[in-house]
Amino acid sequence: MNGTYQQSLQHVLRYAEDRDYSGYSKFDALNSPWLNTLTLGISPLRWACAQAVYRSPINVRPWLGVQKGRNPKGVGLFALAYLYQSRALPQTTDLATHKARQLLDWLLETKAPGYHGACWGYNHPWPNFRFSVPSQSPNLVVTGNVVIALLEAFEQLGEAKYLEVARSSLEFIFHDLNTLIDTPEEKAVSYVPGSDWIVLNNQGLAAVLMAWCAKHTGEALLKNTAKCLIHFLVSQQTEEGAWHYAYPPASSPVKHDNYHTGNVLDWLLMYSQLTGDQSFRDAFERGIAFYRDQLFLPNGAPKYRHNRIFPHDIHGSAQGALTFSRAATGGYPEYLEWAMKVLDWALMHLRATDGHFYYQQGRFHTNRTSLMRWNQAWMALGLASTLQAQATLQPGDQ
């Protein structure tokens, strides 16, 4: 097993631990009291400020008084990284599962109130070009990533409370999100309550949550809904094997980007593994070939879009390591080499001397902003997942 990856995982987790998993987030500009006041609640102005801050080539947040905090999605990713670490490195199990429990307990205490089931949102106002929601307002992507960690914890630790909370989150999906496509064969749900916007990777995420819970509860409703969500997602695959970010495609300026494509592939593969349904394997195989060939350079550097190389974004590296390592343990062992290639590039180009990770490398400039969820949590998960794949596929090398 690669000792460099073990050391790097240890360093990035220690970096997060030393800061109590608190830091800046990509879209947290309005955690600045100055910007929050000066934008006067005007949605386009708030959106423009958030865009300007996250696109800045340097980190302007300290000057704007942006407050650091724990991002629930980041906390869920760190918890999952500890659980993957426990599987990959049995000698770390006691400490890793203890830290995962601490983070999950914090998440259980910070659920958004007033909804039909457990749910979470970002720790900052989130002005999007399609909607604008206040801090802690729940959405599907934050909720889903937290629940993935809860379900992994249930299977590893056997504590019923994690499954109970995970199952309750499905009531949030059923009753608080809008069902925007509803036929006997296909379903699609909204990103946030009250929205009419369909983001494609979220359909796969919802499907995995339902299939995973159904694995333990046996509920036919969950099984059927999961298959309808996946069926809709696969129906949106292009002839090249790609996916747009949203449906309809014109509803978003984002087309075939790196990390959302990888995320779609994760959910397709996990759905197949959870249900035994192999009918979507062809879509996965065409999709991961597109992902490998069109969204990475031969040296493992992540492209920003299929038709745009720069900037190389750390989230693209982390997602690549995660998607390729999951593929390696899901029946495609040849992708372990790609997971390692992607990690090796990130360790060479976007790691600081203390082990934390920078945000982006452009053509002429490296943006060294440290984002706790976007950079550190995702890279911790990518490293832990690759170590787990190595432990599974290369046991003699440990």
N, C-alpha and C positions, 0 to 999 in steps of 0.2 A: 504494500500500500504506500502511496506517495506521502513521504514525511513532510514535504513542503506544504501540501494541502492541509495536513493536520496542524502544522504550526501556524499557518495562515488563518485557519478557522479559530484556533485558540486566541490569536491576536485580535481578530475582529470582534470576537465575543467579549474579550476582556475590555476592549475599547468601549463597547456598548454598556457593559456592566459598570465600568467606572463612571459612566454618565447616567446611570440609572435608566438606560434605554431612552433617554430624553434628548431631543435635538431638533434641528430644523427639518422641515418637510418641503417637498417640491412646490406645492401650491399654497404655502402658508403666509403669503404676503400680508393678508388682512389680519394676521395676529399682531401686526404693528398697530398700536393705538392711533398713531398719526395717520396712516393710510386709511384705517377704518373710519376715522372721523372725516378726513378730507374728501373721501369719495361720496359722502352724503347719501349713502344707500342707493346710489345710481348704478344699476347692474352693469351697463356697458363700461362705465368707468372703473368699477371694481374688477371686472374681468381684465381690463387693460392693465391695471396695476399688477395683478397676479401674473399676467403674462410677462410683463417687463421685468419683474423680480426673478422669475425662474429662468428667463432667457439671458439674464445679465452674465457677462463673461467673468465677473467676479462676484463674490458673495456680499451683497449690499445689506443683508438682513440686520447685522449688528448696528449699522448706522441708522436704520429705520426703526429700531426698537422692537423688532419681531421677537416675540416670546418663544423660547424653546418649550417643547412638551413631548409627552408620550403619544405617539400615533397608534391607535388601536390596531390598525392593519400591520404596522411594523412590529408591535408586540406579539401579534399572532404569528408573524413570520419567524421571529426569534424563537418563540416557543416550539414551532415546528422544526427549526434548525437544531435545537437541543434534542428533540426526540429522534431526529435522523442521526445525530451524532451518537446517541445512545445505541442505536442499532449498528452503526458502523464501527464503533470503538467501544466494545463491551466494558473495558476498564474504566470508562467515564460514566457508566450508566447511573450510579447513585447520585453523583453531583449533577449530571445533565438533567435527569428526570426531576430532581429537586428544583432546579431553576425553571424548568418548564412548568411545573406545578405553580410556582410563585407567579409567573406571568399569566397563566390561565386563571388563577384565582383573582388576580387584578381585573382581568377582562370580565369575569363573571360579576364582579362588583360594579362595573362601569357600563352595563348595558343601557341602551337608550330607553327611557321610560315612555309608556303610553302607546305601545304597539302590541300587536297580537302575539308576537313571539320575540325571542331574543334577537337583538340586532345592534349594530354598531355603525358609527360614522367617523369621519375624520375629525381631528382635534383642532380644526380651523374652519372658518367660513370657506365655502368652495364655490366661487363664481365660475360657471362653465358657459360656453357659448350657447348651450341649450337650456340651462337652468341655473339658478343660484340658490344655494341652501346654506343655512347657518351652521356654525360649529356643532359637532356631535349629532347632526341630523343623519339618520341611518341611510345606507345605500347597500346595494347587493354585493358590490365587490369587496367592501370592507367586511361586511357580515360573512360572506362566503369564505374569505381567507381565514378569518378567526375560526369558523366552524370546521374547516379542514384540520386545523391544529387540534380542536376538541375531539374530533373523531379519531385522529391518530393517537391522541392521548388515551381515549377509551380503549382502543385495541391494545395499546402497550401496557397500560396501567390497570385496566379492568375496573375503573371507577365509574359507576353508573351515572353519576351527576353529569359527566361530560356528554354522554349520549342523550340524556334528557334535555340538556340545554340545546344541543345540536338539533334534536327533533323539533324543539319549540321554534327554532329559527325558520323552519319551513312554513310555519303559520304566518310569519312575516312575509314570506314570498307569496303565499296563497292569498292573503287578505289585505296586505298593505301596499304591495306593488300592483301595478295595473297589468292585467293579462291582455296583451295587444294583438296576439294571434292565437286563435283557439279553434282548432279543427280536430277531428278524430285522429289525424296523423301528425299534426305539428302544433307546437305551442311556442310562444315567446313572451317574455315579461320585461317590464321597464327597469331602468337603472335605479331610479329613486321613486319614492311615493309621489303620485300625482303627475308623473311624466309620461309622454307618449313616445319616448325615444328607445330604440332597441340597439343595444351594443352587443355584438355577436359573441365575444368571448364569455360574457356573463351568462349566456344561455347554457354553455357547456358547464360553467361553474355550478349553476343551479341544478343541472342534471346530475352532476357528481354528488352533490349534497343529498339529493333525493335517493339516488341509487345506493349510496353508502349507508344512509339510515335504513333503507329498505332491506339491506343485507342483514341487519340485526332485528328489525321489527316485522319483516315479512309483508308489509302493507302493499297491496296491489295498486292503490292509488299512486303511491310514490314511484313504483316501478313503471307504471304506464306514463306518468307525467315526465319522468326522466327520459324515456325513449322518445316521446314527442318533442322534447326540447332538443335532444341530440339530432333527431331527424331534421328539424328546422335548420340547425346549425350546419349540418352536412349539405343540405340543399343549397346553401349559400356559397359553397366552394366554387371557385372559378375554374375554367378549363385548365389553367396553369397549375392548379393545386393550391391556390392562395385563398385568403379571406380578406374582405374589406373589414374595416373597423366597425362599421355600423350598418344598419338596415333601415331604409334603403341606402345604398352606397353614397348617394349625393347628400345625405343628411350629415356627413362629416367630411372635413377636408383631409382627414387621415385615411390613407389607402392601405397599402400592405407594409405595415411597420414591423419592427423586429419583435419586441416583447409581447405584443398582443397575439401575433401569429404563434409564437411559442406557447403561449398560454392556451390557445385553442387546442393545440396538439396535446398538451398535458391532459386536458379534460377529456378529449376523445379517447386517449389511451386508458386513462383511469376508469372511464365508464366501461370500456370493454373488459378491463380486469375485474371490476366489481360485479358485473352482471354475467360475464361469460358470453355476451353477445358479440360475435365476431363480424357482424354484417357491415360495420363501418371501418374495418381494417384497411380496405383499399383507399378510402379517403385519408386515413392517417398516413399511409405510406406515400401517397402522392404529395400530401401536405408537408411531411418532414423532408422529402427530397427538395421541394421548393424552398423551404426554410433554410436548409443547409446550403444550397447552391446560390440562392438569390439574396439571402440576408446575412451572410458571413463572407469574409474574404478567405482565401485559402490558408492564410496564417492564423485564423481564428478570431480576427478582429470583427466585432459586430458592425454591420452597416445600420444606418439610421432608418432607411427605407429601402425597399427593393431597388429603387432607382436613385438612391442618394447615399453616398458613403459616410460623409461626416455630418455631425460629430459622432465619434464612437462613444456610446453611452454605457455607463457601468451596468445599468439595468439590462441592457442587451447582452452583456457578458454573463451576468448572473442567470438570466433566463435561458441562455444557450446551454450553460452548464447543467441547469435543472432539466430542461427538456431533453437534451441528448442523454443525460444519465438515466432519466426515467425511461427513455426508449430502450437503453441498453439492458435494463433489468426487466423490460416488458416484452422481450422477445426479439430485440434487435441489438445484439451485443456489439456489433460493429460500430455503434454510435458512442461507445465509451471513449474511443480515441478522439472523437470530436469534442466530447465534454472536456477532456483533458487539454486539448488544443486551445479551446476557448478560455479555460481557466489560466493556462500558461500565458496567453496574451495579456489577460487582465492583470495578472501578478507582475508582469514585466512593465506594463505601461500605466496602470492606474492605481497602484498600491503605494501608500506613503510609507516612510521608514518605520513608523510605529505600528503598521499593519492595518490601518483603516484605509478606505478606498475613496478615490476622487470621483467627481461627478462625470466629466466628459473630457475626451481628447479631441480637439478640433484639428484642422489642417495645420494651423500655425500656433495654437495656444491650448494649454491644458487648464480646464476649469477645476480648481482644487476644492471647490465647495464640498463640505461634508454634510450629507443629508442622511439622517439616521435610518429612515425607512428605505428610501430609494437606493442608497448606496450600501449601507452596512448590513441591514437585515436581509436584503436580497442576496448579497454576496455570501453571507453566512449560510443561507439556505442552499445556494448553488454549490458551495464547497462541501457542505454536509451531505448533500444528495450524491455528489460525485464520489465521496469517500464510501458512502453506503453501496454504490454500484461497484466500486472496486472490491469491497469486502464480499460482495455476492458473487462476482464474476472471476475474481483473482484471489481466492482465499489463501493460496500458497504463498502470496507475496506479503502477507501481514507480518 
